[in-house]
Amino acid sequence: MNPGKKDNQFERIMSLTQVIRYPDHRIYTFGDTDFSYKIISSDQVGGSTVRSGKLKCKTPVIVVPETFMETFQGFSPEAVDFARRKYGDLVSKVQILGYQFTHTLESENPYSENARQVVERVEREIFESKSDIALLVSPNDLWEIALVKIILDVLRKSAHGNFEDLRERGFFLSEDEKRENEIEILFSEAINDKHYVNELAERLREYNLFEKYEDRFFQLFKKY
């Protein structure tokens, strides 16, 4: 497929995909996140098709352009290309989050009713059952690309909270900062428990930090 035709298809997705309902919860920073979805599309004879399935977000793997096909499993090459072209900036900003997305299509059912009628009924069913299901309307020939769009829309909404979670866990610290944090923790433990003194000494030598902390280290022995 030539690039111009792809660009036209991707613009159709951006303009014609309608998200009726997003999942209630954001993508979790630690552990897997599961979403159920329904996509409703008009067919060529005035009816519609309802596709249902599951999306799973797994962590952690490193997300870079070279590994997009590994990052999006169960999606068509066109859907992966859409992610690369239209959301490359987003993915590059959240490489550290290391998401891996898996798609499983569970059912595909035709209806004689038009898409608007089916959307109203399905939306009512989701509301009454209090289900956490994403609901979309998309062109029938590009429904799978619409799935990538909603995944990355949810990822965009989740990213700030995910970064805060990682920052609190020290994921953005340099190796030197992580080592110094470890040394500080060992010092605080050694003050109250002499059994930590040997471990502290080993870490100081391993990290070549003994000279920096030498005076403070020997101050510990005055306590015992």
N, C-alpha and C positions, 0 to 999 in steps of 0.2 A: 504494500500500500504506500502511495507517495505521501510525503510529509504534508502537502497542502490538504489532502483529503483527511488525514489524521487530525490536523488542526481544526478542520471544520467539524469533525465528529466530537472532538473534545470541547469545542465551543457549544455544541448542542447539549452536551452533558452539563456544562456549567450553567447554561441558561434554562434548560428544560427539566432538569432534575428538581423535583420539589420534595423537600423533607417535611412530611406531615408531623412526624414525631421522632425526636431523638431518644436514645436510651437514657434512662434516669441517672445512671451513675457514670462517673468518669473512668478513664482507663487507669487501672491501678499501677503504682510505681513498682511494687514488689509482688510477684505472683501473677497468675493468669487472670484475664478478664474475658468473660463470655457475653456475647450479645446475640439475641435472636432478631431476625428481621423479616419483613414482608415487603416485596416490591410489586407494585401494580403497574401494568403497562397496557396501553391500548393495542388491539390487534388491527388487521387491515379490513375486517368485516364488521366493525362496530362493537365488537365484544372486548374482552380484556383477558389478561393472563396474570395470575397471582403466583409469585415465586416465594417460597419460604425457606429459610435456612439458618445457619449459625455462623457467626464470626468469632474467632478466638484470637486474643492478643496474648502472646507468650513473651516472657522476658527471661534472661537477657541475651541478646546477640547484638553485634555492632551493625548499625544501619549505615551503609555507604552506597553511593550509586552503583559500584561494581557488584554489590550483592543484593540488588533489588529483587532478582528472581528468587533468591532464597528467603528474602524478607516477606514477600507476598506469595504464599503457597496456596494452590488451588484456584488461582486467578489466571485469566488469559494473558498472553503477552501484551495485548492492547491495553488491558487494565493496568499492567505494570508500567507500560510506557506513559500512560496518562499520569500516573503518580510521579514519574520522573520529570515529565514536562511541566505539569501544572503545580506540583507541590514540592519540587526539588529544594526550594529555599527552606520550607518548613522542615523537611527531613534532615537537611544539613544542620539545622539548629538543634535538633534533638537526637543527634547521633549517640550521645552518651546514654540515652534512655534505652536504646537497643531493643526496640520492639520487633516482634515477628508475628505476622498476621496469617491466619489460616481460615479458609472459606470452605464450608460444606453446604451444598445445595440439597435440601431435604425433600422438597416437593415443587411441582410445577403444574398448575391447574388452570384450564381454560374456563371462562364464564361467558354467557351470552349477554350479560349486562355490560353497559359501558363502564369505563374506568372510574368516572365520577361516582356512579352509584355504588360500585364495589368499595371505593375508598371510604365512603360514608358508613357503609355497613361494617367494614373491618375496623375502622377507627372506633366505632361504637362498641364493638366486641372487645377490643383491647382495653377501652376505658372501663367497661363493666367488669371485666375479669381482673383488672388492676395488674395486667402483665407488663413487664418491662421489655417491650418489643419496639424496635425501630420500624417506622413505616415511611416508605418512599413511593413516589411516582416518577417513572423514568421512561424514555423511549424504549420500545420493545427490543430493538437491536443492540442497545448499549446498556442494558440493565446491569451487567457485571461491572462495568466501569463506574456506574453510579454507586456501587458498593464501596469501591475504593474512595470515592469522594466523601461518603459519610464517615468512613473510618478515619480519614485524615482530618475531617471537620471536628470529630470528637477528640482526636489527638491534639488538635490545636487548642481546644477548650481545656484539655487536661494538662497541657504542657507546663503551665505555671506552677500548678500544685505538685506535679511530678518533680520539677526542679527543686522546689522547696523541700520535698521529702528527701531528695538525694543530698541536698546541701546540709540538712540536719544530720545525715548519716556520714558526712565527711567525704562524699564522693568527688567533690571538686577540689579537695586539698592536693597539693603537690606531694611527691614522695618525701621530700624534706619535712614538710608540715606534718604529714602522717607520722613520721618517725619521732619528731619532737613532741607530738601529742602523746604517743606511746610512752616516751620517756617521762613526761609529766605525770602520766597516770601511774607509772611504776614508782616514781618518787613519792607520790601521795600514799601509795600502798605501803612502801617501805618505811615510812614514818611510823606507821602503826603496827607493822608486822615485819620483823627482821628476816623472815624467810624470803622476802622479795628482794633483799639486797643483792644476793648472788645473781638473780635474773636481771636486775637493773645493771649490774656491772657487765654482764654478758652482752646486753643490748648496747651499752655505751661503746664497748669495744667493737662490736659488729658494725655499728653505724659510724665508727670513727668520730665519736662525740665525747670521748672520755676527757680529753683536754678541756673542752668547753665547760663540762659539768664537774670537773675534778674537785674544786673546792666545796661545792655543794654536796657532792657524793661523800666526801670524808667528814662533813658536818654530821652526817647521819650517825656515825659511830659515837659521837658525843652523847647521843640520846640513849644508847644502850648501856 
